[in-house]
Amino acid sequence: MIVAAAQFAPVPLDAAANAARMAGLITEAAERGAGLVVFAELALTGYELDGIAAAPERYAYAADGPVLAPVAAACRATGTAAVVNCPAPAANGGLALTSYVYGPDGALLTRYDKRHLHGPEKAVFTPGRTDGRCTLGGLRIALATCYDTAHPEVWERAAADGCGVLLASAFHDSAVRVEELYAAAAREHGLQVLLANCLGPGSPGTACGLSGAWSPTAGRLADAGTEAGLTLADLRERITLMSDPAVAAEPAAQAPGSSSGVG
């Protein structure tokens, strides 16, 4: 499976503009042979915690709402799946920092609410309670968002659950951290890893880009550098493709009172 990490600088708090950009990148990725496109943390709004906190009801996006309709339509038109990270209504009220996974038919495949919130995120978002999992084209996938990846148990559970790939949406401002963390985790846990990192300024500073993919045996497979655009990685090293890929997912609803790991 060819997977694309989409890297761009979002327009701050302009979800409509960013959704249009995402739809264009999904179309471009499909034309280049990708079956799945992953976007950075809070790519729909930009990493703008103060603005989101000032009007949480305005920035709570439903997967089937009008703002994200262009993304779903692009998936449906191209037959390409996508992981889109944004503020979303939490199951028990408030906001979650959510990755929506759209299938190749444009329908919601699953959602993952970030479990390990970092610093000021805790004042804005409600942490998730379950790990992110879905199956696409016969491949079991783990989902993670930025600070999740700093917790070894996230990687350990992904490997123990039989996941072949971990997809990370992030806002990292340290190039050293990107290179050290993902290469080491891929190697230690035997996972293919794809990172979609942001570009440009946000609440914590300036994101460094460097989106790409890592193999547990070969290290870096693809590197987006510090420019906007797409970087593609062919993950067929460990994946047997199905001629007619079936799509399934874990239930989108969170189970209250699940295991530890909440930030």
N, C-alpha and C positions, 0 to 999 in steps of 0.2 A: 504493500500500500504506500502510495506517495502522500506524504503529509506536509502541509505548508504552515509555517509560522508567519503571521502577518504582522508587520512592524510599521507603525506610523505614529505621528504626534497628533493626538486627538484635538479637536477644537474644544476649548474649555466649556463644559456645560451645554454644548450644542449637540444633543443626541441625534437630531434629525440629520445634521451634516455628517456626523460620524457613522450613522447607520448606512447612509448612502455610500460613504467611502468603503465600508465593510462589504456592501453588496458588490461594488466594483472589484474589490480584491478577491472575493469568492469567485466571481466570473473569470477573472484573470487566472486564478489558481487552477480552476477547472480546465481552462484552455491549455494549461501546462501539464495536465495529467493528474492533478491532485484529487484525492478522494475525500480529504478532510482538511479544514482550515481552522487554525487556532489563533485567537486574538488575545491581546494583553489584558492585564488587570484593569478594570474600569475603563476599557477602551471606548465604551459607549458615551461616557460623560467626560473622560479625562479623570485623573486622580485628583479630584478637587473636593476634599473633605469638607472644607468650610462652606462651600456653596451647596453641597448636598445636604449638610446638616441644617442649613438655614431654611430649606424648603423640602423636607423629606418626602412629603406627599407628591410633590412635583416630579421628583426623580425616582419614584418607585415604578419600575417598568415591568409590565406583564409580558410573558413570552409571546402571547397572541395579541398584544396591543398594536396600535397603529405605528408607533415609532419603530418597532422591530419588524414590521411587515416587509420592508425591502430586503432584509436579511433572509427571512423565511422564503420569500419569493425567489431570491437568487439561488438558494439551496435547491428549491424545487425545480427551477428552470435548468440547472446544470447537473443535478443529481449528485451534488457535493454536500457533505455534512460540515457543520461549523460549530465551534465553541465560542460563545460570546459572553463576556463578563461585564456585569453592570449592577447597579443597585436594583433590588427587587423586593416586593412585599414578602416579609418573613411569615412563616407558618403561624406563629403565635403573636403577630403584630410587630410593628416597627419595620426596619429595613434589614435585609440580608445582603451580603456581598456575594453575588450569585454568578455562577457559570451556567448559562442555558446551552444545552446541546441540541442542535437541530439536526434531524436526520436528512438523508438525501431526498426525501419527499417533502421537506420543508416543515414537517410536523415536529413538535417537541419530543425528543427522545428521552431526555432526563434533565434534571437540574442538580447542581451541587452548590451548597451554601458553605462558604469558607469557614472552617472550624477554628483555625488559629488566628485570631485577629491580633494585629500588631499596634501597640501604642495608642495613638489617637483614634484609630479605627473603632476601638471599644466604646467610644462615646457616640458613635454614629450607627454602628451595625450590631445586629444580634448574631452571635456565633451559631454555626450549624452544628448538628448533632450526629450526623452520619457521614461516612466516607463517600467520596464520589466514585461511582462505577458505572460503566455502560459497556455494551458489546456492539461492535460494528464490523461487519464483514468477517465475522468469526473471530475477531480479536477482542479480548477482554482488556479494557482500558481503565486506568486510574486517573482521576482528575485531582489537581491540586492548585492552590492559589497562593503565590508568593511565599509568605511566612510559613505556610504549611510545610514547605520543603525544608525548613530549618529543623524540623522535628523528625528524628530517625524513625520513630514508630510509624510515620506516614508511609515511608518507603518500605519498611518491614511488612506492614499489613498489605500493601499493594502486591509485593512479591508472594506473600503467603496466600493471597486470594487468587493467585494464578494469572495476574495481569502481566501482559507482555510489554506494555508501553505505559509510561506516565506522561500526561500532558499537563504542563504548568503555564498558567497565565500570571504575569508578574509585573511589578514596578520595581526594578532594581536600579540603583544608582552607582553600584560598584562593579566595575569590570572584573576586578580580581575575584570578588565573591561569585560572580556568574561562572567564571572559568573553573574555579576550585570546587564549588558545590556540586554542580551538575555532572561533571566528569567523574568525581569520586563516588557520587551516589549511584550513577549508572553502573559503574564497575563493581561496587560493593554488593548491590542488590540484584544484579543481572537483568536490568531493565533497559529497554530503549527509552530515551527521554527526548521530549520536544518542549522547548521553551519559547513562548511568545512574550517578549518583553516590550515595554513601552519605549517611546522616544519623547524627548522634550520635557518641559517643566511640569511639575505637579506639586502637591502639598509638601511632600518630603524633600524635594530638591529636583534634580534633573535626571531623568532615566537615561541609562547608558546604551540601550539597544542590545546588540550582540545576541539576538534571537538565533535559535538554531537547534541542532539535534546532536545527541551523543549516543554512542553504542557502548555496551559493557566491555567489548573487546577492542574496538578500534578508536575509542575516544570521539573527538569531534567529527561528525559527518557533514555538517553544514553550518555556515556562519553568515548571518545577515550583516555583520559589521555595524556601522552606525548610520546607515542610510535607511530611508523609508522604502518599503516594498515587501516582497515575499522572498522567503528562502525555503527551498523544498528539500526534503530528505526521503529517500526510498528505504522504507523499513522492511523490505521483503526478506532481509537476512534471517528474521525469526518468525515470519508470518507466512502461513499458507493461505493464499488468496482463494476465495470461493468464486465460482463462475457466476453465481447468482446470489450475491451477499445477502444474508438474512440480517435484519436489524432487530435487536432486542435491548432492553434496558432494565436497570433496577427501578423500583417504584420511585417516582419523583417526590412523594410526600415523605417528610422526615418522621422517624419514629422517636417519640419522646422518651427520655430516660435511657438512651443508649449508652454505649461504653465511653470510657474516659477519652480525653484528648481535646476538650473544649478549651479554647484560649481564654 
